């Protein structure tokens, strides 16, 4: 899923947002491949309720033999396949209309049952971990467990961090309480905090909110951007102590969870799941810190082109090059995306084209109650559905389609080549395939036009993508590293320490010729990702890997290596998966290559705007 802006309650041109029944059938996704009717979903739900208690027959016997272990794993797989399909359907139906009582009720039913199933099957992992090393190796050598070898080896890595069954049960029971700070943060910032209204560039009163704030930052009027910034952060100032307390307790929960599970740090725990050494995280920060000058040069260009006496953070989102005035229908967008991906071969383009054009993978347009933004989502053996809110007059939506198509084709290849237990790839790899597609789209569009404005727009877009994904997310990643280290060292996490720590990062990443408003120190209190710590660095590594892979493919490299990456799914850990495709993420080289591309694009933009 990619970051998104909520849409206003009017469509393009001021037209009312259509209801679901007003959308053409061919413009919606075909969920009948999951369940023909909601009643069929309910029947499957009842079946899951019936069979999950049978897991009790394996309790105390998981490690009796290789065969008993396989029987348990196969039963758990049966449950998981049904769970994934049920959850997928419930989620997608809720996405269609989040105000529909039936959709909400279906999701509530499902969530409640998941709690019961989680408690009923909590014994499985501890019993696998309790098998002694010699016996476990004998089990792995038994042909009966060959289909499960990779999954078992991955699970076994967690043995030093797996507690007794009763201790794991207590941690599971306490999970919601430990993670409740994220819900508090969400309710406070999305529901309780009120940002008032503001006069827009047309003198019309508009609501200022978490969702609409970003839309004000891209306005051409610098005074409107300034007013929106200060009004927005006035509300955060009023709640800054509560927000600081919530974030501090979230960090404490991370540290508690890590220590309870025998990790040396919260960061090590987060990276251990993907077998990523902390050196990769540190290499990212070091490489970005060593290549800040091109970023500062871009800020100077932005200040000059926008004719600003001072450059503030609220001036960094308005496009230097005005939005391209064009209309691209959804069918035309498919043609552009598929055309850009031609280097990946006939099969890739055919499958994607058919999925988007005739097999109804994509729910295309906005409708009343539909979730905003975009995402790709699948369950094993089923289409990799794409949710869009496509606007023909928003050129960036073509990129959004390319992005989500990357996710979907990654899933399609992984499902086709891997068993259920090995197909699901981690987030570290997920962002590679999606941003790879965006890189190919940019290359394709630049190759097709001589229009100076369009070239400048496309280059500026890529610059801002790298700035937002590599530079900004790395700054966030460094903040997470610092505040968790403070908690682990016994230092206080207070509003003052948060502001001081974040201020230091702002000064480093924005440079000397930049005005930092004091309110910007509170930005660290409004980032939802900080409640899922040590996640944001994957955006930076993902884009860097994608840039390296796209340069290889466009440079005439063996495309089969890239397709092999898509096909591998989660059969290997991220670093060896990418290494097999030709990218060494244990080295800072891919990060540095991406930053060189950034510097090159700044040069090109300076020349075009001279």
ABEGO torsion letter per residue (X at the ends): XBBBBBBBABBBGGBBBBBAAABBAAABBBAAAABABAAAAAAAAAAAAAAAAAAAAABGAAAABAAAAAAAAAAAAAAAAAAAAAAAAAAAAAAABAABAAAAAAAAAAAAAAAAAAAAAAAAAAAAAABBAAAAAAAAABAAAAAAAAAAAAAAAAAAABBBAAAAAAAAAAAAAAAAAAAAAAAAAAAABBAEBBBBAAGBBBBBBAAAAAAAAABABAAAAAAAAAAAAAAAAAAAAAAAAAAAAAAAAAAAAAAAAGBABAAAAAAAAAGBBAAAAAAAAAAAAAAAAAAAAAAAAAAAAAGBABBBAAAAABBABBBBBBBBBAAAAAAAAAAAAAAAEAAAAAAAAAAAAAAGABBABBBBGBBBEBBBBBBBGBBBBBBBBBBAABAAAAAAAAAAAAAAAAAAAAAAABBAAAABBBAAAAAAAAAAAAAAAAAAAAAABABAAAAAAAAAAAAAAAAAAAAAAAAAAAAAAAAAAAAAAGBBBBAAAAAAAAAAAAAAAAEABBBBBAAAAAAAAABAAAABBGAAAAAAAAAAAAAAAAAAAAAGBBAAAAAAAAAAEAABBAAAAAAAAGBBAABAAAAAAAAAAAAAAAAAAAAAAX
